[in-house]
Amino acid sequence: TQEAEDGALVGNFTTEPDAAASGGRYIHTPNGSGDFWNGPNARQKAVYCFNVPYTGGYRIDGSVLGMDALSDSFYIQVDDAPTNGYLWDVKSGDSYTRDSVRDRNVADPVYVTLASGQHTVTVYAREDGTRLDTIQLVPTVPSEGARAIPILAQGIHGTLRINATRLTQEIDFTQITV
């Protein structure tokens, strides 16, 4: 987990004090500084470096505050991908909320597979006023007894067809190997 204000801020991104924010500060592009609805803008970003301890699947979480429908989104890239960024509509409200990065109408949440080592997460301005308090990479290692479906969501694709007409017990997905 990193405090948003510890990132490399470029362009209109500024830090502001707020006693309700973790560490007492958050980042945003101030209201009136402009909206960037055509994808990531290299001149309006906050860059975070993460040292990933092991190869695997990760989710990106943030503590965010979207004040209204015109101040509630960012673009996100991990290691400069995807080119158009993930369009993250953050949770709106009147207090900071933990929210996972999602990609509007595509993935909720977004899962990325990362090799161990250094990686960058870049937050780009989309709508001015959207606040970011913290950002973190969360490992998505299946827990004991978890089904195989989360692993499939991390990049293994295929079709599993089950004829359930004579099914007499629950299918144990943990016994399926790829």
Secondary structure, DSSP 8 states (H G I E B T S, - for coil): -EEGGGSEEETT-EEEE-TTSGGGEEEE--TTS----SS--TTSEEEEEEEESSSEEEEEEEEEEB-STTS-EEEEEETTEEEEEEEEE--BSSS-EEEE--BTTTBSS-EEEE-SEEEEEEEEESSTT-EEEEEEEEE----TT--SHHHHHTT---------TT--S---GGG---
